[in-house]
């Protein structure tokens, strides 16, 4: 089923994760658990079990509120790849030996089994969207060597969002894409793809579906109207809509301004879809 989670609908809970020794691994962190897998067994999935919607296949999303000085101490995930998308404020992230300064709109990719940490060293709170995807052991043995990387606002060119219908006619109007994360490519991911989509007023992605992907829309700016199956959701900034595989969906920007939608796609296995 589809679901829409709006800002403020999910109660804030302390972001409590433990170290291997049993101590707390976070400080100054409050979580909004937005989406979580129905059968997730990894640490992040378990943490988000009280999410606004529990029923994805592999995708977890948490909106993390870090107070000034808040931290997530060094840790790693055995069978999960992650991305940080900074919604507001400033933050510092270390992935392996690389450190990045984040501003609103920055993303950082974190491969499985790579140590990473998050710090808010500023005098103001920051909000981070944590996107976590369950991967399989077989994914890691068949993948090329993965590494973390950062994409800053403006690093990626805007290109026309050209999707086509079966008859070859365009399936989008007034859309420009920033392709942020790609699967199985250089600087690639295992299962996670991400595109920041800029829809002009009246811009639209016409009805379509994906047989081997589950998706989520995160609206970073403006307003949008999304239909998923028989349900229609009006989105404002910070709203998340979950799109199951094989369900027809479409998006329209009703205005009055350009909207920015972050499309998150997760590649599924045949067994996930069944």
N, C-alpha and C positions, 0 to 999 in steps of 0.2 A: 504494500500500500504506500501511497505518497503521504507526505506530511509537510506542514509549514510550521516553523518555529520562529517566533518573532522575538525581538529584543525585550527582555524583562519577563518573558513567560516562564522561564526556567529559574528556580531559586538558585541564588549563589550559595555554594558550599565550599568549605576550606579545601584547597588543593593539597590533599594529604597523600603523598607517596613515600614509601619507605625505602631505605637503603638495604643492602643485603644483610647488614648487621642489625637491622630493625629500627634504626633511627629515622627521623623525618628527613626528607630530601628536598623540601621546599620551604621557603619563608615568604611571608607577605603575599600569598597567592589565594585568590578566590576564583572558583570555576563555575561556568555555566555549561553544563553537559548537554550538548545539543542533539547529537546523533550517536548511536552505538550499535554494534552488531548484535544480533540475537544470540549467537553462539560464540562470541568472542572469548578467548581464553588468555590473551596477552594482558599485560599489566594495565595498559591504557584502556582497553575495552572493559576490564573489570572496574576500573575507576569510574567509568562513565555509565555504569549500569542504571543509574537513576536519571538517565538522559531524558530530554523532551520526547525523543522517539527512540525506542529500542527495537530494531528490526531490519537494519541494513545487513548486507552480506559480509563486507570487509571494512567498511568505512566508519571511523570515529571522528567526530568534530567537537571540540571544546573551545569555548570563548574564555580565555584566561585573563583575569584582572590582576595585574601586578602592582602593588603599592610601591612608592619610592623605596629603593633598596631591596625590593623583592627578588628572589632568586629561585632557580631550579638547579640544584647542584649537579655535578657531573654524573651522567648515567648513560646507559645504552639499552637498546631493545633488540632482542634476539631475532624475532620474526615479525618485525613491523618497520615499514619505512614511513617517514614523517616529513611534513612541511610546516614551517611557521609562516604565517601571513600577518604582518603587523598592521593592526587596524588603526591604532592611535598611539601617540607618544613616541618614545625612543627606547631602544634596547640594544644590548650587546649580546651576541651569540657566538659561541665557539663550537665548531664541528671538527673533531680530530685536532689537527694542528693549525687550522685556519680560523681566524676571528673576523666577525663582521659587525659593523654598526648599522642598525636598522632604523628606518624612518617609515612613516605611514605608507603602505603599499609595497614595502620590501618583502621578498620571500626568501626563505632559506630551505634547501633540500637536505635531509638527513637520512643517509642510507641505513639499513639494518646493521647492527653490530658495530656502529661507530659512536664513540663517546662524544657527548655534547652537553652543553650547559647554557642557561639563559640568565641574564642579569638585567635589571632595571636600575642603572646607576644614576638616573636623573632625579630631579626634585619633584617630578610629577608622576602620576600613575600612567601606566601604559596598558593597552589591551592587545592581546595576541590571539589569533585564531590558530589553534593546533589542529592539524589534519593528519590522521594516522590511518594507515592501511595495513591490514594483515597480509603477510606474504607467506609462501610455502618454502620449505627447505629446498625443493626442486627449483624454485625461482632463482635461488642464490647460486646453485651449482651450474645453471645454464646462463647466468648473466655475466656480462663482462665486468671487469673491476669497477665497482661503484665508488663515487666520491661525493662529498658534500660540495655545495656551491650556493652562491647568493645571486639573486636577480633584483637589481635596484630599479625603482621607477625610471622609465626612460631608456633602460638598457636594450629593450626589445622594440623593434620597429612595429608600427601599426600597419597591418595589411588588411585588404578587404576580406571579410568573413564570407568566403564563397563555399556554400554547400549546395548540392544539387539533388533534385528529386530523381526518381527512377527514369523519368522521361528526359532527363538532362537539363531541365529548366531550373533556374536558381531557386533555392529554398530559404534564402535570407534577403532582407532589404535593409539598407542604411546601417550596416554593421561593419565595424573595424575590430580586428583581433590583435591581441598581444599573446603570442604562444609562449608561455612561461616554462612549462615542464613537458618533456616528451619521454615516452616509454622507449626503451631499448635502443637509444641513440647515444652518441657522444654527449657527455654531460646529461645522461639520461637517468630514468628511474626504472623500477621493476614493474609496477602496475599502475602507478599514479600519473595522470595527466592534468594539466591546468592551463586554462586560457582566460585572460582578462578581456571581456567583450565590451566594446563601447557601442551602444545603440543610440543613434540619433532619435529625435522625436519622431514617433511613428515607425521606427525600426522594428523589424520583426524576424523571428525564426519560425517558419511555418511548421505545421504538424509533422512530427517525425518520431522515430523510436530507435532504440539500440538493443540488439539482441544479446550482446556480450559485455555490456557495461552497466554499472550503476552510476548514477551521477548525483551531484548536489549543486544547487545554485546558491551563491552567497552574494547578496547585493551590497556592493561597496559604495554606491553613490546613486542618488536619484530614486526613481520609482519604476516599477515594472509590474506587469500582469502576466501570470503564468497559469496555463492550464495543464493539468496532469490527469489523464483519463477523463473522468466526469467531474473533477474538482477544479475550481479556479481560485487562485490566491493573488491578492494584491500585496506586493512587496514594497517595503521601504528600506532605507539603509540599515544594514545589519540583519535583515531577515534571511533565513535559510530554508530552502525547499529541497526535499529529498525526492529523487526520481528513480524508481525501481527500473530494472531492465524490462524490456518488452512492453512498456507502457507508453502510449502516444502522448507527446507533450509539445507545447509551443510557448513562445515568449513574445510579448509586445511591450514596447515602451510607450505608454500613453502620454508622456510629457509631465510637466512643461519643459523639462531640461533633458540633456543627455544623461543616460544612466550607464553605470559600469557594473557589469555582472561577472563574477568570478565563477567560471565553469570548472567543476572538479569531476574528473572521470576516473573510474576504477575498473580495470580489466578483470573480468570474472572468468572462472572455469566453468565447464559444462555442468559440473556438479553443483556449483553455486547457483546457477540459473534454475536448475530443476526444482 
